[in-house]
Amino acid sequence: MSMRAFFNSIREGFRGIIRHPLVTMASITTIMLMLIIMGAFYMFSVNARRIMTKLSQRPPIEVYMMLQCTEEQRDFVANKLGSNPDVIDYTLTSPLENYESFKSNLGSSSSILDDFDYNMYLPYTFNLRLSDPSLADAVCTEISTYPGVSKVAQESNVMTFLTRASRIVNITTAVSFAVLFVIALFIISNMVRISVYSRANEIEIMKFVGATNNYIRLPYVTEGAIVGLFSALTSWAVVTLVYHQVYDKAMRSIDPGSFYALATSRSIMWHELVILVVMGLIIGAVGSGISVRKYIKV
């Protein structure tokens, strides 16, 4: 196809939008609604994965040092944990801090520990945060070999749940996007087919006078891409505005540092824009290309 024929096809694609305003509006509305659903689900999945990531980074792993461990042994464990790429961070708790924590948990009954010799019975402990809960077993096995370590405690059931939950969220997100994409593609291809059907005779004439398949198809693909782009920008604006309102209301009573804090609209809106624009262009262009394929086989 020559450059002149290429640009002429592009120009015809823009004209097609003006020639069939009802079909264009129906296509825009259809794609926009599907992209709004995709955008809303994307917002939900981002926050679900964000919460699961925060929870999984705080697994119940605690390292108990020997009661008579030396300062060199504690420093060795601290250095090993600090250099471990799977450990996000850790905290060292002294026997006095553990003693104060026990008393605080007992509340009004804390007086029974007033004469308790915490230096004799309470060890130093390390609390860990991991980047991935599925790495807990390997990390705990390694830490248990460090000198001065008495035992490493973890809740295996909790770790297993966190690992499975993270996988379920990721798989559900991928499957849902795929299903929504197929549904949107099917709907828009049927909507565009109406426009193509009204020009079936014109397409047949073009074929008989020697027009190539690509020359006939390109205006429809261009038309679909433009409709998809406009739908994507509109749906992005709607979803972002609604999410901003939801965020403002939901975060009034939630600490931004909490596990349950939502992601800010600014932190995800541009990623969402890219996803919706790409999805809109693909749905519009591919859906139109599928619709016109039947009528160019003369």
C-alpha positions in Angstrom: 0.0 0.0 0.0 1.4 3.4 -1.0 1.7 6.3 1.5 -1.0 8.2 -0.3 -3.4 5.2 -0.1 -2.5 4.8 3.6 -3.3 8.4 4.6 -6.4 8.3 2.5 -7.6 5.2 4.5 -6.9 7.1 7.7 -8.8 10.1 6.5 -11.8 7.8 5.6 -11.7 6.4 9.1 -12.2 9.8 10.6 -15.0 10.5 8.1 -16.7 7.2 9.0 -17.1 8.5 12.6 -19.0 11.6 11.4 -21.1 9.7 8.8 -22.6 7.3 11.3 -23.0 9.3 14.6 -25.5 6.8 16.1 -23.3 3.8 15.6 -20.3 5.8 16.8 -22.1 6.9 20.0 -23.3 3.3 20.6 -19.7 2.0 20.2 -18.3 4.7 22.5 -20.9 4.0 25.1 -20.3 0.3 25.0 -16.5 0.4 25.2 -16.7 3.1 27.8 -18.9 1.0 30.1 -16.7 -2.0 29.7 -13.6 0.1 30.4 -15.2 1.6 33.5 -15.8 -1.9 34.8 -12.2 -2.8 34.0 -10.9 0.4 35.6 -13.0 -0.2 38.8 -11.7 -3.7 39.0 -8.2 -2.5 38.5 -8.6 -0.1 41.4 -9.9 -2.9 43.5 -7.2 -5.4 42.6 -4.4 -2.8 43.2 -5.7 -2.2 46.7 -6.3 -5.9 47.4 -2.7 -6.7 46.3 -1.5 -3.8 48.3 -3.1 -5.0 51.5 -2.0 -8.6 50.9 1.6 -7.4 50.3 1.6 -5.4 53.5 0.2 -8.4 55.5 2.6 -10.9 53.9 5.6 -8.6 54.8 4.7 -9.0 58.5 4.7 -12.7 59.0 4.7 -14.0 62.6 8.4 -14.9 62.6 10.3 -14.3 65.8 13.9 -15.3 66.6 14.7 -16.2 70.2 18.3 -15.8 71.3 19.9 -18.0 74.0 19.5 -16.6 77.5 23.3 -16.3 77.9 24.0 -15.1 74.4 26.9 -12.6 74.0 26.7 -9.2 72.4 29.0 -10.5 69.6 26.4 -13.2 68.8 23.6 -10.6 68.7 25.6 -8.4 66.4 26.4 -11.3 64.1 22.7 -12.2 63.8 21.8 -8.5 63.2 24.4 -8.2 60.5 23.2 -11.4 58.8 19.6 -10.3 58.8 20.6 -6.9 57.5 22.4 -8.4 54.6 19.7 -10.9 53.7 17.8 -9.7 50.6 14.7 -11.6 51.7 14.4 -9.7 54.9 12.9 -6.2 54.5 13.8 -5.1 58.0 14.0 -6.4 61.6 13.7 -5.2 65.2 15.7 -6.3 68.2 13.8 -6.4 71.5 15.7 -6.6 74.8 14.6 -8.7 77.8 13.4 -5.4 79.5 11.2 -4.5 76.5 9.8 -8.0 76.4 9.1 -7.8 80.1 7.3 -4.4 79.7 5.3 -5.9 76.8 4.2 -8.9 79.0 3.1 -6.6 81.7 1.2 -4.4 79.3 -0.7 -7.4 78.0 -1.7 -8.5 81.5 -3.4 -5.2 82.2 -4.7 -5.0 85.7 -3.0 -8.3 86.6 0.5 -7.0 85.7 1.4 -6.7 89.4 2.2 -10.5 89.5 5.3 -9.7 87.5 6.6 -7.0 89.8 9.4 -9.2 91.3 10.0 -11.1 88.1 13.7 -11.4 87.2 13.4 -10.8 83.4 17.2 -10.9 82.8 17.2 -14.5 84.1 14.3 -15.8 82.1 13.6 -13.6 79.1 15.8 -13.6 76.0 16.6 -11.1 73.3 14.3 -11.5 70.3 14.4 -10.4 66.7 11.1 -9.8 64.8 11.4 -10.0 61.0 9.6 -8.7 57.9 10.0 -10.7 54.8 9.5 -9.6 51.2 7.6 -12.9 50.4 5.9 -15.2 52.8 6.7 -18.2 50.7 10.4 -17.7 51.6 9.7 -18.1 55.4 10.8 -21.8 55.6 14.1 -21.3 53.9 14.9 -18.1 55.9 14.0 -19.7 59.2 16.1 -22.7 58.5 19.1 -20.5 57.7 18.6 -18.3 60.8 18.4 -21.4 63.1 22.0 -22.2 62.3 23.3 -18.8 63.5 25.4 -18.9 66.7 23.5 -17.8 69.8 20.0 -18.6 68.3 17.8 -20.7 70.5 14.9 -21.2 68.2 13.0 -19.6 65.4 9.2 -19.5 65.8 6.7 -19.0 62.9 3.0 -19.7 62.4 3.1 -22.1 59.4 -0.6 -22.0 58.8 -0.6 -18.2 58.7 2.3 -18.2 56.3 0.6 -20.8 54.0 -2.6 -18.7 54.0 -0.8 -15.5 53.1 1.1 -17.2 50.3 -2.1 -18.7 48.9 -4.1 -15.5 49.3 -1.4 -13.6 47.4 -1.5 -16.1 44.5 -5.3 -16.1 44.4 -5.5 -12.3 44.2 -3.0 -12.2 41.3 -4.7 -15.1 39.4 -8.1 -13.6 39.9 -6.9 -10.2 38.6 -5.4 -11.8 35.4 -8.5 -14.0 34.7 -11.0 -11.2 35.3 -9.2 -8.8 33.0 -9.0 -11.5 30.3 -12.7 -12.3 30.6 -13.7 -8.6 30.5 -11.4 -8.0 27.5 -13.0 -10.9 25.5 -16.6 -9.7 26.4 -15.7 -6.1 25.4 -14.2 -7.3 22.1 -17.2 -9.4 21.3 -19.6 -6.6 22.0 -17.8 -3.9 20.1 -17.2 -6.3 17.1 -21.0 -6.8 16.9 -21.6 -3.0 17.2 -19.2 -2.2 14.4 -20.7 -4.9 12.3 -23.8 -2.8 12.0 -21.8 0.0 10.5 -20.0 -2.4 8.2 -23.2 -4.1 7.0 -24.6 -0.7 5.9 -21.6 -0.3 3.7 -21.4 -3.9 2.4 -22.3 -2.9 -1.2 -19.7 -0.2 -1.1 -17.0 -2.7 0.1 -18.0 -5.1 -2.7 -17.6 -2.4 -5.3 -14.2 -1.5 -4.0 -13.1 -5.1 -4.1 -14.2 -5.4 -7.8 -12.3 -2.3 -8.8 -9.1 -3.7 -7.3 -8.9 -2.3 -3.7 -6.8 -4.5 -1.5 -8.1 -6.0 1.8 -5.8 -3.8 3.9 -7.0 -0.7 2.0 -10.6 -1.6 2.8 -9.9 -2.7 6.4 -7.7 0.2 7.5 -10.5 2.9 7.7 -12.6 0.7 10.0 -9.6 -0.2 12.1 -8.7 3.6 12.4 -12.3 4.4 13.2 -12.4 1.7 15.9 -9.1 2.9 17.4 -10.3 6.5 17.6 -13.5 5.4 19.3 -11.6 3.2 21.7 -9.2 6.0 22.6 -12.0 8.4 23.3 -13.8 5.8 25.3 -10.6 5.1 27.3 -10.0 8.7 28.2 -13.6 9.2 29.2 -13.8 6.1 31.3 -10.4 7.0 33.0 -11.8 10.4 34.0 -14.9 8.8 35.4 -13.2 6.1 37.4 -10.5 8.4 38.7 -13.1 11.0 39.9 -15.2 8.3 41.6 -12.2 6.7 43.2 -10.9 10.1 44.5 -14.3 10.6 46.2 -14.3 7.1 47.7 -10.7 7.6 48.9 -11.5 10.8 50.7 -14.5 9.3 52.5 -12.8 6.0 53.3 -9.6 7.4 54.7 -11.2 9.8 57.1 -11.1 7.2 59.8 -8.1 5.2 58.7 -4.4 5.8 59.5 -2.4 6.2 56.2 0.2 3.8 57.6 -2.4 1.1 58.4 -2.5 -2.2 56.6 -6.0 -1.3 55.4 -5.0 2.1 54.0 -6.0 2.6 50.3 -3.6 3.6 47.6 -3.8 7.2 46.7 -5.5 8.1 43.4 -2.4 9.9 42.3 -0.2 6.8 42.8 -2.3 4.6 40.5 -4.1 7.0 38.1 -1.4 7.1 35.5 -0.9 3.4 35.4 -4.6 3.0 35.0 -4.6 5.6 32.2 -2.0 3.6 30.3 -3.9 0.3 30.8 -7.2 1.7 29.7 -5.8 3.5 26.7 -4.0 0.3 25.5 -7.2 -1.8 26.2 -9.4 0.8 24.4 -7.2 1.0 21.3 -6.9 -2.8 21.1 -10.6 -3.4 21.7 -11.7 -0.8 19.1 -9.1 -1.6 16.4 -9.3 -5.4 16.7 -13.0 -5.5 17.1 -13.5 -3.4 14.0 -11.0 -5.5 12.1 -12.8 -8.7 13.0 -16.1 -7.2 11.9 -15.0 -6.1 8.5 -13.1 -9.3 7.7 -16.3 -11.1 6.6 -17.2 -8.4 4.0 -13.9 -8.1 2.3 -14.0 -11.8 1.1 -15.7 -11.3 -2.2 
